[in-house]
């Protein structure tokens, strides 16, 4: 069994868990999951359930918003993304 697992749900990387003697310790990679940071869980499923509950409360962002964000980032940095071949 691996010593660490990445917890990702709906394209959001919440953090990872580290296997310890009596369970799993969660380490957040995204501040939206700070409430779970450093908490210890006895089962991996419990970590996933808590992350899932937070993700479900997050506002859904339409795909068009991502495109607009990319355009704004390009205008601020002066960088263009290369087209895919």
C-alpha positions as CSV (number, residue, x, y, z in Angstrom):
1,X,0.0,0.0,0.0
2,X,1.4,3.5,-0.9
3,X,2.3,5.9,1.9
4,X,0.5,8.9,0.4
5,X,-2.6,9.5,-1.8
6,X,-3.6,12.6,-3.7
7,X,-7.2,13.6,-3.1
8,X,-8.8,15.1,-6.2
9,X,-12.4,15.6,-7.0
10,X,-14.2,17.2,-10.0
11,X,-10.8,18.6,-11.2
12,X,-10.0,20.2,-7.8
13,X,-6.9,18.9,-6.0
14,X,-7.8,19.3,-2.4
15,X,-4.6,17.9,-0.9
16,X,-3.1,14.6,0.0
17,X,-3.2,12.1,2.8
18,X,-0.2,10.4,4.5
19,X,-0.6,7.0,5.8
20,X,0.3,6.9,9.5
21,X,0.2,4.2,12.2
22,X,-3.5,4.7,13.2
23,X,-5.0,6.3,10.1
24,X,-4.4,9.1,7.6
25,X,-3.3,12.7,8.0
26,X,-4.7,15.2,5.5
27,X,-2.5,18.0,4.1
28,X,-4.3,20.6,2.1
29,X,-3.0,21.9,-1.2
30,X,-5.8,24.4,-1.7
31,X,-6.9,27.0,1.0
32,X,-10.5,26.1,0.5
33,X,-9.7,22.8,2.3
34,X,-7.9,24.5,5.2
35,X,-10.5,23.3,7.7
36,X,-9.3,19.7,7.1
37,X,-5.5,20.5,7.1
38,X,-3.5,18.3,9.6
39,X,-6.6,16.4,10.7
40,X,-6.3,12.7,11.2
41,X,-8.9,10.3,9.9
42,X,-9.2,6.6,10.6
43,X,-10.4,5.7,7.1
44,X,-9.6,7.1,3.7
45,X,-13.3,7.1,2.8
46,X,-13.9,9.7,5.6
47,X,-11.3,12.0,4.1
48,X,-12.9,11.7,0.7
49,X,-16.4,12.3,2.1
50,X,-15.3,15.5,3.9
51,X,-13.6,16.8,0.7
52,X,-16.7,15.9,-1.3
53,X,-18.9,17.9,1.1
54,X,-16.7,21.0,0.6
55,X,-16.5,20.6,-3.2
56,X,-20.3,20.4,-3.3
57,X,-20.6,23.7,-1.5
58,X,-18.3,25.5,-3.9
59,X,-19.8,27.7,-6.6
60,X,-19.8,26.1,-10.0
61,X,-17.9,28.2,-12.6
62,X,-19.1,27.9,-16.2
63,X,-16.5,26.9,-18.8
64,X,-16.8,30.3,-20.5
65,X,-15.4,31.9,-17.3
66,X,-12.2,29.9,-17.7
67,X,-11.8,31.2,-21.2
68,X,-12.3,34.8,-20.1
69,X,-9.7,34.2,-17.3
70,X,-7.2,32.9,-19.8
71,X,-7.7,36.0,-21.9
72,X,-7.3,38.3,-19.0
73,X,-4.1,36.5,-17.9
74,X,-2.7,36.8,-21.4
75,X,-3.3,40.5,-21.5
76,X,-1.7,41.0,-18.1
77,X,1.4,38.9,-18.8
78,X,1.7,39.6,-22.5
79,X,2.1,35.9,-23.1
80,X,0.2,33.9,-25.6
81,X,-0.6,30.2,-25.4
82,X,0.5,28.2,-28.3
83,X,-2.2,26.4,-30.2
84,X,-2.3,22.6,-30.0
85,X,-0.9,20.8,-33.0
